Amino acid sequence: SIQLFSYTNIYPLTFDERIDGQGGYKEYTLTNVTDKTLRYKIYEEKIQDTFDMSKWVELYPKILTLKPGEKGKLNILVTSPKGTKNGEYLMNLCIKEIGYPSESLKSEIEILTNLKIELAGVVGDLKPRLDLKINKNKVFLKNIGDMRYTFELYLQDSKDKKSFIQSVRLFSKEKKDILLNEKLLKNMKKLIVTDKNGDVLLEKRLI
């Protein structure tokens, strides 16, 4: 028989930080959602045919043990050397469960957690760039910049009150269409797109 003995949650699932200068840092939370104590090996991995940042990463801890329901912290610091070419750099964050031998599992196949999460960092002052078109209640988005980015969409009414619509994460040159609620649009005069810091990137009048 096959039984699933392990599972873990991790948040966030992205990195998306500047890695030049003082480097980019992010803290992750891992949660053991099973009823068993689990141990994980954490390491970086190069992604072939990409600008690689795995050789510049510091991970702590590299071994993490979590009791049932327990949460643990993972810290990642990536620092590119001086003179590194501007661009987007990638690596896989790997979280692999280390199994424990057990007499009760001799006739069973144990499936262990083995996660690989693609993380991206940026060297240079690469600005988010977005192409946006609106046709009736449909919004057409295209990331025309050189890095993946998360854009925040808002609608603004005639009294300048902003309503959050959604976050959209796009890879470089990726396109996405978003359908807006027609009833909500009737009272709105402007669509606003901001970066993750709240700075306005684009505004489009609706009426």
Secondary structure by P-SEA (a helix, b strand, c coil): ccccccccccccccccccccccbbbbbbbbbccccbbbbbbbbcccccccccccccccccccbbbbcccbbbbbbbbbbbcccccbbbbbbbbbbbbbbbbbcccccbbbbbbbbbbbbbbbcccccbbbbbbbcccbbbbbccccbbbbbbbbbbccccbbbbcbbbbbcccbbbbbbccccccccccbbbbbccccccccccccc
